[in-house]
Amino acid sequence: MNKNIIQRVYNEANYVLLTKSTVREVAKIFNVSKSTVHKDLQERLLELDRLTHEKISKIFKEHVEIRHLRGGESTRKRYLKLKEG
C-alpha cells in the first residue's frame, strides 16, 4: 500500500476517534469521497491496525443507530426555516 494512503488512513482514523465525526464529515475535511473514507476505515485500517478498526467500527455503529434521529431533526429545522422565511 502507498505511504500516502497509509498516512491518510491513520489521519482519518485519528480524526474520527477525536471528534466522533461521520463519514460525510471526514470526507469533507480530508477532501476525498465518502467511498474512499469508508474503504480506508473499513478495509485498509483493518489490515493496518485491528484495534483502532474496532474502535472506529463502534463509532460508526452508533452513527447508524441514531441516523433516523439526525434525519428527523434536519427535516424539522428545514421546515422551521421555511416557515420563518
Backbone as a chain_set.jsonl record, in Angstrom:
{"seq": "MNKNIIQRVYNEANYVLLTKSTVREVAKIFNVSKSTVHKDLQERLLELDRLTHEKISKIFKEHVEIRHLRGGESTRKRYLKLKEG", "coords": {"N": [[0.847, -1.174, 0.0], [0.506, 2.246, -0.724], [2.489, 4.832, 0.746], [1.362, 7.354, 1.14], [-1.368, 6.779, 1.166], [-1.544, 5.131, 3.405], [-0.828, 6.968, 5.396], [-2.972, 8.781, 5.139], [-5.102, 7.113, 5.907], [-4.5, 6.633, 8.635], [-4.602, 9.293, 9.557], [-7.312, 9.949, 9.06], [-8.53, 8.041, 10.731], [-7.596, 8.798, 13.291], [-8.748, 11.327, 13.42], [-11.508, 10.688, 13.444], [-11.63, 9.258, 15.851], [-11.018, 11.293, 17.664], [-13.028, 13.231, 17.216], [-15.424, 11.937, 16.744], [-16.692, 12.027, 14.283], [-18.84, 11.802, 11.364], [-18.868, 9.729, 8.375], [-19.349, 11.358, 6.162], [-18.6, 13.892, 7.143], [-15.864, 13.486, 7.632], [-14.994, 12.937, 5.04], [-15.392, 15.417, 3.833], [-13.604, 17.06, 5.287], [-11.092, 15.877, 4.692], [-11.064, 16.053, 2.005], [-11.842, 13.992, 0.2], [-13.768, 11.309, -1.299], [-16.858, 9.937, 0.058], [-16.919, 7.218, -0.3], [-14.211, 6.602, -0.442], [-13.361, 7.23, 2.163], [-14.86, 5.37, 3.579], [-13.814, 2.943, 2.563], [-11.153, 3.271, 3.355], [-11.375, 3.271, 6.185], [-12.764, 0.951, 6.812], [-11.734, -1.253, 5.389], [-8.911, -0.908, 4.704], [-7.822, 0.035, 7.132], [-8.338, -2.121, 8.774], [-6.445, -3.973, 7.903], [-4.134, -2.636, 8.68], [-4.295, -1.829, 11.421], [-5.847, -3.468, 13.715], [-7.037, -3.049, 16.282], [-7.614, -0.28, 16.405], [-9.368, -0.212, 14.264], [-11.545, -1.633, 15.326], [-12.425, 0.182, 17.282], [-13.198, 2.351, 15.663], [-15.231, 1.124, 14.205], [-17.158, 0.742, 16.19], [-17.892, 3.391, 16.714], [-18.977, 4.118, 14.209], [-21.097, 2.339, 14.147], [-22.715, 3.342, 16.177], [-23.425, 5.725, 14.917], [-25.035, 4.762, 12.84], [-27.126, 3.738, 14.317], [-28.359, 6.027, 15.297], [-29.061, 7.536, 13.105], [-31.632, 7.939, 12.046], [-32.707, 9.717, 13.819], [-31.121, 11.985, 13.455], [-31.775, 12.612, 10.819], [-34.5, 13.224, 11.047], [-34.381, 15.486, 12.712], [-33.0, 17.24, 11.064], [-34.858, 17.595, 9.01], [-36.932, 18.815, 10.456], [-35.706, 21.255, 11.189], [-35.359, 22.37, 8.643], [-38.02, 22.826, 7.782], [-38.884, 24.612, 9.748], [-37.28, 26.772, 9.129], [-38.279, 27.434, 6.583], [-40.848, 28.189, 7.299], [-40.379, 30.476, 8.839], [-39.225, 32.179, 6.971]], "CA": [[0.0, 0.0, 0.0], [1.225, 3.505, -0.863], [2.716, 5.538, 2.022], [0.385, 8.449, 1.245], [-2.658, 6.195, 1.528], [-1.421, 4.695, 4.8], [-0.87, 8.181, 6.227], [-4.349, 9.28, 5.101], [-5.931, 6.207, 6.713], [-4.241, 6.93, 10.045], [-5.114, 10.637, 9.84], [-8.774, 9.854, 9.131], [-8.882, 7.271, 11.921], [-7.357, 9.65, 14.461], [-9.763, 12.384, 13.412], [-12.778, 10.098, 13.88], [-11.52, 8.945, 17.272], [-11.032, 12.539, 18.431], [-14.23, 14.05, 17.029], [-16.592, 11.073, 16.508], [-17.308, 12.54, 13.06], [-19.438, 10.858, 10.428], [-18.115, 9.504, 7.143], [-19.504, 12.56, 5.337], [-17.788, 14.971, 7.71], [-14.463, 13.139, 7.399], [-14.748, 13.095, 3.609], [-15.309, 16.854, 3.544], [-12.379, 17.575, 5.902], [-9.911, 15.351, 4.014], [-11.237, 16.312, 0.571], [-11.955, 12.728, -0.527], [-15.164, 10.882, -1.374], [-17.362, 9.1, 1.152], [-16.498, 5.849, -0.613], [-12.806, 6.48, -0.077], [-13.288, 7.187, 3.628], [-15.404, 4.085, 4.005], [-12.826, 1.912, 2.232], [-9.993, 3.482, 4.222], [-11.61, 2.954, 7.593], [-13.331, -0.378, 6.999], [-10.897, -2.297, 4.79], [-7.471, -0.664, 4.83], [-7.462, 0.129, 8.536], [-8.365, -3.486, 9.313], [-5.139, -4.567, 7.588], [-3.052, -1.904, 9.327], [-4.409, -1.716, 12.877], [-7.116, -4.111, 14.065], [-7.61, -2.45, 17.484], [-8.206, 1.005, 16.01], [-10.503, -0.539, 13.411], [-12.666, -1.99, 16.205], [-12.918, 1.429, 17.887], [-13.875, 3.098, 14.597], [-16.456, 0.39, 13.889], [-18.137, 1.045, 17.249], [-18.373, 4.756, 16.488], [-19.85, 4.11, 13.041], [-22.309, 1.613, 14.508], [-23.537, 4.325, 16.899], [-23.968, 6.652, 13.922], [-26.114, 4.07, 12.128], [-28.247, 3.587, 15.243], [-29.053, 7.294, 15.546], [-29.219, 8.334, 11.888], [-33.026, 8.334, 11.847], [-32.927, 10.906, 14.648], [-30.461, 13.106, 12.781], [-32.562, 12.948, 9.637], [-35.727, 13.88, 11.508], [-34.018, 16.805, 13.215], [-32.657, 18.044, 9.901], [-36.117, 17.938, 8.341], [-37.633, 19.767, 11.328], [-35.042, 22.554, 11.052], [-35.618, 22.9, 7.311], [-39.389, 23.346, 7.725], [-38.947, 25.807, 10.593], [-36.645, 27.846, 8.362], [-39.223, 27.807, 5.542], [-41.976, 28.84, 7.967], [-39.92, 31.796, 9.261], [-38.842, 32.999, 5.816]], "C": [[0.9, 1.247, 0.0], [1.351, 4.213, 0.491], [1.723, 6.667, 2.228], [-0.971, 7.932, 1.684], [-2.623, 5.761, 2.987], [-1.519, 5.894, 5.736], [-2.283, 8.754, 6.277], [-5.263, 8.429, 5.975], [-5.743, 6.511, 8.195], [-4.753, 8.318, 10.434], [-6.636, 10.626, 9.977], [-9.202, 9.138, 10.41], [-8.707, 8.11, 13.182], [-8.39, 10.761, 14.562], [-11.114, 11.864, 13.908], [-12.736, 9.8, 15.373], [-11.595, 10.209, 18.132], [-12.385, 13.246, 18.389], [-15.524, 13.254, 16.921], [-17.399, 11.547, 15.297], [-17.893, 11.419, 12.219], [-18.548, 10.711, 9.201], [-18.186, 10.747, 6.26], [-18.624, 13.701, 5.832], [-16.299, 14.725, 7.46], [-14.105, 13.346, 5.929], [-14.574, 14.572, 3.257], [-13.992, 17.432, 4.078], [-11.133, 17.148, 5.114], [-9.99, 15.46, 2.49], [-11.146, 15.028, -0.268], [-13.431, 12.336, -0.538], [-15.555, 10.061, -0.148], [-16.934, 7.656, 0.947], [-15.049, 5.615, -0.208], [-12.642, 6.38, 1.439], [-13.766, 5.834, 4.131], [-14.401, 2.965, 3.744], [-11.589, 2.032, 3.127], [-10.234, 2.941, 5.624], [-12.211, 1.572, 7.83], [-12.418, -1.48, 6.471], [-9.409, -2.077, 5.063], [-7.031, -0.608, 6.286], [-7.451, -1.245, 9.205], [-7.028, -4.189, 9.071], [-4.014, -3.94, 8.408], [-3.102, -1.962, 10.849], [-5.785, -2.218, 13.321], [-7.796, -3.449, 15.271], [-8.292, -1.116, 17.171], [-9.429, 0.782, 15.129], [-11.728, -0.882, 14.256], [-13.269, -0.746, 16.851], [-13.72, 2.245, 16.877], [-15.215, 2.437, 14.268], [-17.539, 0.651, 14.926], [-18.734, 2.428, 17.055], [-19.341, 4.783, 15.315], [-21.141, 3.357, 13.317], [-23.259, 2.528, 15.286], [-24.182, 5.301, 15.924], [-25.156, 6.03, 13.184], [-27.351, 3.976, 13.028], [-29.023, 4.888, 15.447], [-29.336, 8.097, 14.279], [-30.658, 8.749, 11.642], [-33.364, 9.561, 12.69], [-32.311, 12.14, 14.003], [-31.26, 13.564, 11.573], [-33.836, 13.677, 10.004], [-35.462, 15.287, 11.993], [-33.69, 17.747, 12.061], [-33.917, 18.505, 9.167], [-36.889, 18.976, 9.146], [-37.038, 21.165, 11.182], [-35.341, 23.194, 9.701], [-37.009, 23.512, 7.236], [-39.587, 24.554, 8.629], [-38.361, 27.007, 9.857], [-37.595, 28.367, 7.273], [-40.391, 28.593, 6.13], [-41.621, 30.267, 8.371], [-39.732, 32.744, 8.074], [-39.978, 33.292, 4.95]], "O": [[1.937, 1.27, 0.663], [0.416, 4.191, 1.291], [1.286, 6.918, 3.351], [-1.652, 8.571, 2.486], [-3.578, 6.0, 3.726], [-2.213, 5.839, 6.752], [-2.745, 9.169, 7.34], [-6.104, 8.961, 6.701], [-6.722, 6.635, 8.932], [-5.283, 8.494, 11.531], [-7.183, 11.224, 10.904], [-10.127, 9.578, 11.092], [-9.584, 8.125, 14.045], [-8.85, 11.097, 15.653], [-11.785, 12.526, 14.7], [-13.706, 10.063, 16.084], [-12.179, 10.185, 19.216], [-12.838, 13.793, 19.394], [-16.61, 13.83, 16.999], [-18.628, 11.478, 15.289], [-17.506, 10.257, 12.337], [-17.598, 11.47, 9.013], [-17.18, 11.142, 5.671], [-17.983, 14.392, 5.041], [-15.562, 15.649, 7.116], [-13.037, 13.869, 5.613], [-13.698, 14.926, 2.467], [-13.338, 18.213, 3.387], [-10.229, 17.953, 4.893], [-9.09, 15.013, 1.779], [-10.47, 14.984, -1.296], [-14.247, 12.961, 0.139], [-14.701, 9.558, 0.582], [-16.621, 6.952, 1.908], [-14.705, 4.552, 0.31], [-11.88, 5.551, 1.936], [-13.145, 5.23, 5.006], [-14.167, 2.128, 4.616], [-11.048, 1.031, 3.596], [-9.391, 2.236, 6.181], [-12.165, 1.072, 8.954], [-12.347, -2.551, 7.074], [-8.731, -2.96, 5.59], [-5.981, -1.145, 6.638], [-6.644, -1.498, 10.099], [-6.539, -4.916, 9.937], [-3.06, -4.62, 8.787], [-2.069, -2.126, 11.498], [-6.763, -1.471, 13.3], [-9.019, -3.305, 15.276], [-9.409, -0.86, 17.62], [-10.416, 1.509, 15.239], [-12.838, -0.462, 13.928], [-14.49, -0.633, 16.957], [-14.789, 2.766, 17.196], [-16.218, 3.124, 14.076], [-18.714, 0.768, 14.578], [-19.94, 2.617, 17.213], [-20.406, 5.395, 15.402], [-22.184, 3.71, 12.766], [-24.471, 2.49, 15.073], [-25.348, 5.664, 16.082], [-26.159, 6.698, 12.935], [-28.48, 4.117, 12.559], [-30.218, 4.853, 15.739], [-29.806, 9.232, 14.367], [-30.892, 9.818, 11.077], [-34.221, 10.358, 12.307], [-32.912, 13.215, 14.006], [-31.405, 14.762, 11.332], [-34.212, 14.645, 9.343], [-36.245, 16.195, 11.71], [-34.064, 18.919, 12.085], [-34.022, 19.661, 8.757], [-37.441, 19.918, 8.576], [-37.772, 22.146, 11.066], [-35.551, 24.404, 9.612], [-37.172, 24.601, 6.688], [-40.382, 25.437, 8.306], [-38.88, 28.119, 9.95], [-37.706, 29.575, 7.061], [-40.866, 29.552, 5.522], [-42.452, 31.169, 8.264], [-40.033, 33.935, 8.153], [-39.823, 33.971, 3.935]]}, "num_chains": 1, "name": "protein.A"}
